[in-house]
C-alpha cells in the first residue's frame, strides 16, 4: 500500500464509503467517462469516486478531456483508468481493462514495462521516443511502437500514489520510416549495381554527390566525389557536355542524346579513348520546384556501335557482291515477307524496292505457278526448312521465263529462325532444251514405230509377190534403201521435214539425163510425218516405171505436177504422176504389190488415196494426201 501524510489524500479501500456516486471528473469524458460513471468502483482497490484523492480526480478529469492517449495506474494494485484515445491502443482488451490491475491487462509485456513503471512508482520519471513492444492486443502477436512518458503522481506528503502516462503510438510512422529506409537501401543497391552508368550532381557547379561503379568504369576514375564536374573531368572540356549540364540546371528541362561520342583522357600520359554513350541529363527539383541538381543516367554503347559499324560494313560488302551477282538473290523475314532482292531482280522484273516488299514480289510470278509458289514458301517458313522450286517469272517486257529458285533457312547464334536466304537462276534455255528433248523422244518413238510397221509391210508384201528368193532379196533391199534415203534426208534436216521437189528428185534423179523429168508445182515443205510414206510411194512408182514403164527405154519421160488446196479439214496435196513415151501399157489382171503398198501408205499414214489409170500411152497416178504442218510457198 502507498501511504500518504495527508489523511484526506490517502485512502483505504476498506475504509472508503460504499457509494459509487458519479464524480464530476467523469462528466464530458466521452465513452470512457460514461463507462467510469457506470463502473462499480467499490469492487476495486480505488473504492467509490467520491473518496478519491484530489490528485487522482484532477488527473482523471484532465485525461478524459484529452485527445492524446493517456492512462493512470493507481495504488499498489496499479489499477488502470484511461481515456477514449487510449482505448484504441488497448485493442480487444478494451473495455475489460478498465479498473483492472495494469499487469493483468498487459501481462504479455510485463518484462519490458515493469522496470520502467517501478521507476515511476519509485519517484523517477521516464521518457522514451520509441519503445518497441510485441503485444497481443488483437489476439495475435504484433510489433508496436510508442513514444511515451511515465510520470510519478505524488500526494501532499510527497508519497508516490500512482503513475500517469501520456503516449503516442508511432507504429505506422516507424513502419513507414522502416520501409523508406529499406527502399532507400534498395535504391542505393540498385544505383550501385545498375548496369547503366549513373551519377548525381548537386548545385550549379555540378558537384559529384554520388556515382555508381558503371559510371566510374566509363570515366576511368573513382576519386571524384565532392568535386565539380569541370574539376573532376577536365578531359571532356570542349565537347559540349558542360554547357548542356549548365542549360539543364538553368532551364529545368531534361536533355536526351543517343550514340554520342565522348573522348576521355585520364592522364597526360594516357592515350585518348573514344566511347559512345546514350544518356539523359534529368534535372532534380526540390519541393519548391527549384532545380537543385542533375541526375545522369545512360548506357555505354561503344561495343554496339563498333559491332554496328562492322555489321554495316559487312552488309555493304554483301550488297555489293549480291548486286553484281548474275543470279537473283533474295531474303525473307520469319513471317515470309520479302525484305531484300538484289539489283539483278530489279533489272530482270522491272520491280522497284517498294514493289517487292512483303508479298509484292509474287506479282512477278506466272499466274499458273503462283499458288504452288505461295504454298511451298509458306511450308518452308513453317518448317524452317529449305525451299526449292521451278517456276516462271515475268520479265520487264512482259514475257515469262523459267527460273530455278532455292533457299536455305537463316538462324541467329541462339538458334532463332530469321527467314530464308535464296537465289534464283534463269533456266529458260534449259527448259526449252528439255522440252525439245522430250519432243524428240516422242517423235523418235513415233518414227521407229512407223518405220518398223513400214519395214514389216515391205517384207510381208515382197515375200508374197516374189517368185524366188533372189527377187525377194532385191525387192526388199531396194525398198528398204529408199526408206533409208528418206530417213537420211530427214536426219540431215534434223527431222524438221523436206521439200516436196527434193523428195521427188531423190528417187528420180538417177534416171534423168536432163530431159526426162518434168516437175511442176509450188514450193511445199513437208513435215517429217509426210516425208517417209510419200518417199516410199514415189519409190514404188519409180521402180515400176524403170521395170515396165517410161523409164524402161531411152526416150520415156516422167511428168509430175502438184498443187495444194485448203479445205475444212486443212491443207490437201494433189500430186499427178504421168508417164510418157514408154512401152504400150496393158491394164494389169491383178493388184500388184506397188498398188497395195501405195494404198496402205497413203491411206493409213496420210489419210489420203491413190488412183491408178492405165491408158496405152503410159501409167497415170493421182495421189491425194492430207498435209500436217506443211509450209506452202510460191511456185518456183
C-alpha positions in Angstrom: 0.0 0.0 0.0 1.2 3.5 -0.7 1.0 5.7 2.3 0.4 9.5 2.4 0.9 12.0 5.2 -2.2 13.8 4.2 -5.2 11.9 5.5 -7.6 13.3 3.0 -5.4 12.3 0.1 -4.8 8.7 1.2 -7.5 6.2 1.1 -8.1 2.7 2.1 -10.5 0.6 0.0 -11.7 -1.0 3.2 -12.5 2.4 4.9 -13.8 4.1 1.7 -17.5 4.9 1.6 -19.6 2.2 -0.1 -21.3 4.5 -2.6 -20.3 4.7 -6.3 -21.6 8.1 -6.9 -20.8 9.8 -10.1 -17.8 12.1 -9.7 -17.8 15.4 -11.6 -14.5 14.4 -13.1 -16.3 11.9 -15.3 -18.6 14.4 -16.9 -17.9 15.2 -20.6 -15.3 12.4 -20.7 -16.7 10.6 -23.8 -17.3 6.9 -23.8 -14.8 6.2 -21.0 -16.4 9.0 -18.9 -19.7 7.2 -19.3 -18.2 3.8 -18.5 -16.5 5.2 -15.4 -19.8 6.6 -14.2 -21.4 3.2 -14.6 -18.5 1.3 -13.2 -18.7 -0.2 -9.7 -15.5 1.2 -8.3 -16.1 -0.3 -4.9 -15.2 -3.6 -6.3 -11.7 -2.2 -6.9 -9.0 -1.1 -4.5 -9.9 2.5 -5.5 -13.3 2.5 -3.9 -16.1 5.0 -4.6 -15.1 8.0 -6.7 -16.3 10.3 -4.0 -13.5 9.1 -1.8 -10.7 9.5 -4.4 -7.8 11.8 -3.6 -7.8 15.2 -5.3 -4.7 14.3 -7.4 -6.5 11.3 -8.9 -9.7 13.2 -9.6 -7.9 16.0 -11.2 -5.8 13.7 -13.4 -8.9 11.7 -14.4 -10.6 14.9 -15.5 -7.6 16.1 -17.5 -7.1 12.7 -19.1 -10.8 12.3 -20.1 -10.7 15.7 -21.8 -7.5 15.0 -23.8 -7.4 13.5 -27.2 -3.9 12.1 -26.7 -3.8 8.5 -25.4 -3.4 8.6 -21.6 -3.8 6.2 -18.7 -3.3 6.1 -15.0 -2.0 3.2 -12.9 -3.1 3.9 -9.3 -2.2 2.4 -6.0 -0.4 -0.7 -5.1 -2.6 -2.7 -7.5 -1.8 -0.2 -10.2 -5.4 -0.1 -11.2 -5.9 1.2 -14.7 -8.0 4.2 -15.8 -7.7 5.5 -19.4 -9.4 7.8 -21.9 -11.0 7.2 -25.3 -7.8 7.7 -27.2 -6.0 5.0 -25.2 -8.8 2.6 -25.9 -7.6 2.2 -29.4 -4.1 1.3 -28.1 -5.7 -1.5 -26.0 -7.5 -3.0 -29.0 -9.5 -6.1 -28.0 -8.5 -5.6 -24.3 -10.9 -2.6 -24.1 -13.2 -2.2 -22.2 -12.3 -5.1 -19.9 -9.1 -3.2 -19.0 -10.9 -0.5 -17.0 -10.5 -0.9 -13.3 -8.1 -3.9 -13.6 -4.5 -4.1 -12.5 -2.1 -2.9 -15.2 0.0 -6.1 -15.2 -3.2 -8.2 -15.6 -4.1 -6.2 -18.6 -0.6 -6.0 -20.1 0.7 -9.4 -19.0 2.4 -10.0 -22.3 4.8 -7.0 -22.0 5.4 -7.1 -18.2 9.1 -8.0 -18.7 9.7 -4.8 -20.6 7.3 -2.3 -18.9 7.5 -3.4 -15.2 11.1 -2.0 -14.7 10.0 1.3 -16.2 6.8 1.5 -14.1 8.7 0.5 -11.0 11.0 3.5 -11.5 7.9 5.8 -11.8 6.5 4.4 -8.5 9.9 5.0 -7.0 9.6 8.6 -8.0 11.7 8.6 -11.2 10.1 9.9 -14.5 10.8 8.2 -17.8 10.5 9.5 -21.3 11.2 7.4 -24.4 10.7 8.4 -28.1 10.5 4.9 -29.4 9.7 1.8 -27.3 9.1 -1.4 -29.3 6.7 -3.9 -27.8 5.5 -7.3 -29.1 1.8 -7.2 -27.9 -1.2 -9.4 -28.4 -3.9 -6.8 -28.3 -5.8 -8.3 -31.2 -5.3 -12.0 -30.4 -2.1 -12.3 -32.4 1.5 -11.0 -31.8 2.2 -7.7 -33.5 5.0 -5.3 -33.4 4.0 -1.9 -31.9 6.0 1.3 -31.3 5.3 4.1 -28.8 6.6 7.5 -27.7 5.6 7.9 -24.1 6.4 9.4 -20.7 5.8 7.7 -17.3 5.3 10.5 -14.6 5.0 9.7 -10.9 2.0 11.2 -9.2 2.6 12.3 -5.6 0.3 13.1 -2.7 0.6 16.1 -0.4 3.2 14.4 1.6 5.3 13.6 -1.4 4.5 10.0 -1.5 4.0 8.4 -4.9 0.4 7.4 -5.2 0.2 6.5 -8.9 1.8 6.8 -12.3 0.5 9.0 -15.2 1.3 8.1 -18.8 0.8 10.2 -21.9 1.7 8.2 -25.0 1.5 8.2 -28.8 1.5 5.1 -30.8 4.1 5.6 -33.6 3.8 2.1 -35.2 2.7 3.4 -38.6 5.3 6.1 -38.6 8.1 3.6 -37.6 6.9 1.1 -40.2 6.8 3.8 -42.9 10.2 5.0 -41.9 11.5 1.5 -42.0 10.0 1.0 -45.5 11.6 4.2 -46.5 15.0 3.1 -45.2 14.6 -0.3 -46.9 13.5 1.4 -50.2 16.4 3.8 -49.9 18.8 0.9 -49.3 17.3 -0.9 -52.2 17.6 2.1 -54.4 21.2 2.6 -53.3 21.9 -1.0 -54.1 20.2 -0.7 -57.5 22.1 2.5 -58.1 25.4 0.9 -57.2 24.7 -2.4 -59.1 22.8 -0.9 -62.1 24.2 -1.9 -65.5 23.6 1.7 -66.7 26.0 4.4 -65.5 24.6 6.8 -63.0 25.7 10.0 -61.2 24.1 12.6 -59.0 25.3 16.2 -59.3 24.4 19.0 -56.8 24.3 22.7 -57.2 25.1 25.0 -60.1 28.7 23.9 -60.1 27.6 20.3 -60.6 29.3 18.7 -57.6 29.5 15.0 -57.7 27.4 13.6 -54.8 27.2 10.0 -55.9 28.3 7.7 -58.7 27.9 4.1 -59.4 30.5 1.5 -60.5 29.4 1.7 -64.1 30.0 5.5 -64.2 33.4 5.1 -62.6 34.3 2.5 -65.2 33.2 4.8 -68.0 35.3 7.7 -66.9 38.2 5.6 -65.8 38.5 7.0 -62.2 36.7 6.8 -58.9 38.0 9.8 -56.9 35.5 12.5 -58.0 33.0 12.6 -55.1 32.8 16.2 -53.7 34.5 17.7 -56.8 32.8 19.7 -59.6 32.4 18.1 -63.0 34.7 20.6 -64.6 37.4 19.9 -62.0 36.9 16.1 -62.0 36.7 15.6 -65.8 38.8 18.3 -67.5 39.5 15.9 -70.4 35.9 16.3 -71.7 36.1 20.1 -71.9 35.2 21.5 -75.3 33.0 18.5 -76.2 29.8 20.3 -75.2 28.8 18.3 -72.1 29.5 21.0 -69.5 27.4 23.5 -71.4 24.5 21.0 -71.7 24.6 20.5 -67.9 24.5 24.3 -67.3 21.5 24.5 -69.6 19.6 21.7 -67.9 20.3 23.2 -64.5 19.2 26.7 -65.6 16.0 25.7 -67.6 14.9 22.6 -65.6 14.4 20.8 -69.0 15.9 17.3 -69.4 18.4 16.6 -72.2 18.5 13.2 -74.1 21.2 12.1 -76.5 21.7 8.8 -78.4 25.0 7.3 -79.5 27.0 10.4 -78.6 30.8 10.3 -78.9 32.9 11.3 -75.9 36.7 11.3 -75.6 38.3 10.6 -72.3 42.0 11.0 -71.3 42.5 10.0 -67.7 46.1 11.4 -67.6 48.5 13.4 -69.7 50.5 10.2 -70.3 47.5 8.1 -71.4 46.1 7.9 -74.9 42.7 9.4 -75.6 39.9 6.9 -75.5 36.7 7.3 -77.6 33.5 5.9 -76.1 29.9 6.1 -77.4 27.1 6.8 -74.9 23.3 7.2 -74.9 22.3 9.2 -71.9 19.8 11.6 -70.2 20.5 14.6 -68.0 17.5 14.8 -65.8 17.0 17.9 -63.5 16.5 17.2 -59.8 13.9 19.5 -58.2 13.1 20.3 -54.6 9.7 20.6 -53.0 9.6 24.2 -54.1 10.1 23.2 -57.8 13.6 24.7 -57.9 16.4 22.8 -59.6 18.9 21.5 -57.0 21.0 19.2 -59.1 21.2 16.9 -62.2 20.7 13.1 -62.4 22.8 11.4 -65.1 21.7 8.0 -66.4 22.9 6.3 -69.5 24.5 3.3 -71.3 27.9 2.7 -72.8 27.0 1.6 -76.3 30.6 1.5 -77.6 30.5 -2.2 -78.4 27.2 -1.9 -80.1 28.4 1.0 -82.2 31.6 -1.0 -83.2 29.5 -4.1 -84.0 27.0 -2.0 -85.9 29.9 -0.4 -87.9 31.2 -3.9 -88.6 27.8 -5.1 -89.5 27.2 -2.1 -91.7 30.5 -2.8 -93.5 29.5 -6.5 -93.8 26.1 -5.6 -95.2 27.7 -3.2 -97.7 30.1 -5.9 -98.9 27.2 -8.3 -99.1 25.0 -5.9 -101.1 27.9 -5.1 -103.5 28.5 -8.7 -104.1 24.8 -9.5 -104.4 24.1 -6.6 -106.7 26.9 -7.8 -109.0 25.9 -11.4 -109.0 24.4 -12.9 -112.2 21.7 -14.7 -110.3 18.7 -13.4 -108.3 19.3 -13.1 -104.6 16.6 -12.5 -102.1 15.8 -12.6 -98.3 12.7 -13.0 -96.3 11.6 -12.4 -92.7 10.3 -15.2 -90.4 6.7 -14.5 -91.4 7.6 -15.0 -95.1 7.6 -11.4 -96.3 10.4 -10.3 -98.7 12.9 -7.9 -97.2 15.6 -7.8 -99.9 16.2 -8.5 -103.5 19.4 -7.7 -105.5 19.8 -5.5 -108.5 19.6 -8.4 -110.8 15.9 -9.0 -109.7 15.1 -5.3 -110.3 16.6 -5.2 -113.7 15.0 -8.5 -114.7 11.5 -8.0 -113.4 11.3 -4.2 -113.5 10.0 -4.2 -109.9 11.2 -1.4 -107.6 12.3 -1.9 -104.0 8.9 -0.8 -102.8 7.2 -3.2 -105.2 8.9 -6.3 -103.8 8.3 -5.6 -100.1 6.2 -8.1 -98.2 4.4 -10.3 -100.8 4.7 -7.8 -103.6 7.4 -9.8 -105.4 4.9 -12.5 -106.0 3.2 -10.2 -108.6 6.1 -11.2 -111.0 5.2 -15.0 -110.7 3.2 -16.6 -113.5 -0.4 -16.9 -112.5 -0.4 -20.6 -113.2 2.5 -21.1 -110.8 1.5 -18.6 -108.1 -0.4 -20.9 -105.8 2.3 -23.6 -105.9 5.0 -21.0 -105.1 2.9 -19.5 -102.3 2.3 -22.8 -100.6 5.9 -24.0 -100.9 7.2 -20.8 -99.4 4.7 -20.9 -96.6 5.7 -24.5 -95.7 9.4 -23.7 -95.8 8.8 -20.9 -93.3 6.7 -23.0 -91.0 9.2 -25.9 -91.1 12.3 -23.7 -91.1 13.4 -25.8 -94.0 14.9 -25.5 -97.4 12.9 -24.2 -100.4 13.4 -25.3 -104.0 11.0 -24.8 -106.9 11.0 -24.2 -110.6 8.5 -21.5 -111.7 8.1 -18.8 -114.3 8.9 -15.1 -113.7 7.7 -12.2 -115.7 10.4 -10.1 -117.3 10.3 -6.3 -117.6 9.0 -6.7 -121.2 6.1 -8.8 -120.0 7.4 -12.2 -121.3 7.8 -15.1 -118.9 10.9 -17.3 -118.4 11.6 -20.3 -116.3 13.7 -19.9 -113.2 15.0 -22.3 -110.5 14.8 -20.8 -107.0 16.5 -22.4 -104.0 16.8 -21.1 -100.4 18.2 -22.1 -97.1 16.8 -21.1 -93.6 18.7 -18.5 -91.7 19.3 -18.7 -87.9 20.9 -16.4 -85.3 23.6 -17.7 -83.0 21.0 -18.7 -80.4 19.0 -20.7 -83.0 16.3 -18.2 -83.7 14.8 -18.6 -87.2 15.0 -15.2 -89.0 13.9 -16.1 -92.5 15.2 -17.6 -95.8 18.2 -16.6 -98.0 17.6 -17.6 -101.6 18.9 -17.3 -105.1 17.3 -17.8 -108.5 18.7 -18.9 -111.8 17.3 -18.3 -115.3 16.8 -21.8 -116.7 14.6 -20.9 -119.7 17.2 -22.3 -122.2 17.5 -25.5 -120.2 13.7 -25.9 -120.0 13.5 -25.2 -123.8 16.2 -27.9 -124.4 14.3 -30.3 -122.1 11.1 -29.7 -124.0 12.8 -30.2 -127.3 14.5 -33.3 -126.0 11.1 -34.7 -124.7 9.6 -33.9 -128.1 12.4 -35.7 -129.9 11.9 -38.7 -127.7 8.2 -38.8 -128.5 9.0 -38.2 -132.2 11.6 -40.9 -132.2 9.2 -43.3 -130.6 6.6 -42.4 -133.2 9.1 -42.7 -136.1 10.5 -46.0 -135.0 7.0 -47.4 -134.6 6.0 -46.2 -138.1 9.3 -47.3 -139.6 9.0 -50.8 -138.2 5.5 -51.0 -139.4 6.7 -49.9 -142.9 9.5 -52.5 -142.9 7.1 -55.2 -141.8 4.8 -54.3 -144.6 7.6 -54.3 -147.1 8.9 -57.7 -146.1 5.4 -59.2 -146.0 4.2 -57.9 -149.3 7.5 -58.5 -151.0 7.5 -62.1 -149.8 4.0 -62.8 -151.1 4.7 -61.3 -154.5 8.2 -62.6 -155.1 8.7 -65.7 -157.4 12.0 -66.7 -155.9 14.4 -65.7 -153.1 16.5 -63.5 -155.4 13.6 -61.4 -156.4 12.6 -61.2 -152.8 16.0 -60.1 -151.7 16.3 -57.5 -154.4 12.8 -56.1 -153.8 13.3 -55.9 -150.0 16.8 -54.3 -150.4 15.6 -51.6 -152.8 12.6 -50.7 -150.8 14.5 -50.5 -147.6 17.2 -48.5 -149.3 14.5 -46.0 -150.3 13.3 -45.9 -146.8 16.8 -45.3 -145.6 17.3 -42.5 -148.0 14.3 -40.7 -146.7 15.5 -41.1 -143.1 18.9 -39.8 -144.1 17.5 -36.8 -145.7 15.3 -36.1 -142.6 18.2 -36.6 -140.3 20.3 -34.1 -142.3 17.3 -31.7 -141.8 17.2 -32.6 -138.1 13.8 -34.2 -138.7 12.3 -30.9 -139.5 10.9 -32.1 -142.8 11.8 -31.9 -146.6 10.9 -30.0 -149.7 8.5 -32.0 -152.0 10.7 -31.3 -155.0 13.7 -32.8 -153.1 11.7 -35.9 -152.3 10.9 -36.4 -156.0 14.4 -35.8 -157.2 16.0 -38.1 -154.6 14.2 -41.0 -156.3 14.0 -39.9 -160.0 17.3 -38.0 -160.5 19.4 -41.2 -161.0 17.4 -41.8 -164.3 17.4 -38.3 -165.6 19.5 -37.1 -168.5 18.3 -33.5 -168.2 15.3 -34.1 -170.4 13.3 -37.0 -168.8 11.9 -35.3 -165.8 9.2 -32.6 -165.7 8.4 -31.4 -162.2 5.9 -28.5 -161.8 4.2 -27.2 -158.7 4.6 -24.7 -155.8 7.2 -25.0 -153.1 5.8 -27.3 -150.4 7.9 -28.1 -147.3 6.6 -31.4 -146.0 6.6 -32.4 -142.3 8.6 -35.5 -141.3 5.4 -37.4 -140.8 4.6 -36.9 -144.5 8.0 -37.3 -146.0 8.5 -41.1 -145.2 5.3 -42.5 -146.7 5.4 -40.2 -149.7 9.0 -41.1 -150.4 8.0 -44.8 -150.3 5.1 -44.1 -152.7 7.4 -42.3 -155.1 9.9 -45.1 -154.9 7.3 -47.7 -155.8 6.2 -45.6 -158.8 9.8 -45.1 -159.9 10.6 -48.8 -159.6 7.5 -49.7 -161.7 8.5 -47.1 -164.3 12.0 -48.4 -164.5 10.8 -52.0 -164.9 7.8 -51.6 -167.1 7.1 -48.0 -167.9 8.6 -44.8 -169.2 12.0 -45.2 -167.6 12.5 -48.7 -169.2 13.7 -47.2 -172.5 15.8 -44.3 -173.6 13.1 -41.9 -174.7 10.4 -42.1 -172.0 9.6 -39.1 -169.6 8.1 -38.7 -166.2 5.8 -35.7 -165.6 4.8 -34.8 -162.0 2.5 -31.9 -161.2 1.2 -31.0 -157.8 -1.0 -28.4 -156.1 -2.2 -27.6 -152.6 -5.8 -26.7 -151.7 -7.3 -25.6 -148.3 -10.5 -27.2 -147.2 -12.5 -27.5 -143.9 -10.1 -30.1 -142.6 -6.9 -28.2 -143.5 -4.4 -28.4 -146.4 -4.6 -31.2 -149.0 -1.9 -32.2 -151.6 -2.9 -33.4 -155.0 0.0 -35.0 -156.9 -0.4 -36.2 -160.5 2.1 -38.8 -161.8 2.1 -39.3 -165.6 4.4 -41.5 -167.7 5.1 -40.5 -171.4 6.9 -42.4 -174.2 7.2 -45.7 -172.6 6.1 -49.1 -173.9 2.4 -49.5 -174.6 0.6 -50.1 -171.3 -1.8 -53.0 -170.7 -4.0 -52.9 -167.7 -2.9 -55.4 -165.0 -5.0 -58.5 -164.4 -4.4 -58.4 -160.6 -3.4 -55.9 -158.0 0.3 -55.8 -157.6 2.4 -55.1 -154.5 3.1 -51.5 -155.6 -0.5 -50.7 -155.8 -1.3 -52.3 -152.5 1.6 -50.5 -150.8 0.5 -47.2 -152.2 -3.0 -47.7 -150.9 -1.6 -48.8 -147.5 0.9 -45.9 -147.1 -1.3 -43.1 -148.4 -4.5 -44.3 -146.7 -3.0 -45.3 -143.4 -0.4 -42.7 -142.7 -1.5 -39.7 -144.8 -5.3 -40.1 -144.6 -5.2 -40.0 -148.4 -5.7 -42.1 -151.5 -4.1 -43.3 -154.7 -6.0 -43.6 -158.0 -4.2 -45.5 -160.9 -5.2 -45.4 -164.6 -3.6 -47.4 -167.4 -4.0 -45.6 -170.8 -1.9 -47.1 -173.6 0.5 -44.2 -173.8 1.5 -44.5 -170.2 0.5 -45.1 -166.5 -1.3 -42.2 -164.7 -1.5 -42.0 -160.9 -3.2 -39.3 -158.8 -2.2 -39.2 -155.1 -4.2 -37.2 -152.6 -2.9 -36.7 -149.1 -3.8 -34.5 -146.1 -0.8 -32.3 -145.1 0.2 -31.7 -141.5 2.4 -28.8 -140.5 3.4 -28.2 -144.1 4.7 -24.8 -145.4 3.5 -23.8 -148.8 5.3 -21.2 -150.8 5.1 -19.8 -154.3 5.7 -21.8 -157.5 9.4 -21.8 -158.3 
